[in-house]
Every structure is written in structure tokens, then in C-alpha cells.
Amino acid sequence: MILFVKKPLNESSEYQNISTIEYKIQKGDTLWGISHKFTNKNHEEFIYLIKKLNNLENSLLFENQILLLPENI
């Protein structure tokens, strides 16, 4: 049996000085949906960074909540 495992995202120094923008959560928003609005690249990495920047332990979002989003990722 061969198992394929994704490599975990690292807390690399490349993420230390990220520029951010503020985003106000709207009804129905999800982290996955937000990632599709703001990046065409690696959505898992983008969500990881959102969680890290906002100290989120899970993916629960609240309407009118303000999140910092990584810019140019």
C-alpha cells in the first residue's frame, strides 16, 4: 500500500513581513470562498495564512467580523 501525504505548511520567514488588507465578513462567507476571491494560487496556503494572521483556531466566521488577509499571495 502506498500512501500520499501532503507536506505540512511551514512557518517560514517568508511570511514574517506580509502586507495585509482588512476584509469585513459578509453573510455566507467561508475561508475557502474568501481565498477564491483574493487569490488564484494555493488556496490551502492562503487559508493557513488567514488563520495565522487572525489567530483563528478553527474556520468559524461571524458576519461583520474584520479579518486581516494576506496581500499579493
BELBELGI-V748997 format. One record per pair of residues at least 24 apart in sequence whose ideal C-beta (glycine too) atoms are under 10 Angstrom apart, sorted by the first residue. I is the first residue (numbers start at 1). J is the second residue. Records with the same first field share a line. If there is no record, write none. Layout:
BEGIN
I->J / J
END
This chain:
BEGIN
6->44
8->48
9->42 / 44 / 45 / 47 / 48 / 49 / 52
10->48
11->48 / 52
15->45 / 48 / 49 / 52 / 53 / 70 / 73
18->49 / 52 / 53 / 68 / 69 / 70 / 71 / 72 / 73
19->68 / 70 / 71 / 72 / 73
20->49 / 50 / 53 / 54 / 67 / 68 / 69 / 70 / 71
21->67 / 68 / 69 / 70 / 71 / 72
22->66 / 67 / 68 / 69
23->50 / 65 / 66 / 67 / 68 / 69
24->63 / 64 / 65 / 66 / 67
25->61 / 62 / 63 / 64 / 65 / 66 / 67
26->61 / 63 / 64 / 65
27->61 / 63 / 64
28->61 / 63
29->61 / 62 / 63 / 65 / 67
30->59 / 61
31->56 / 58 / 59 / 60 / 61 / 67
32->59
33->61
34->61 / 67 / 69
35->69 / 70 / 73
37->69
38->69 / 70 / 71 / 72 / 73
39->69 / 70 / 71 / 72 / 73
41->72 / 73
42->73
45->70 / 73
46->70 / 73
49->73
END
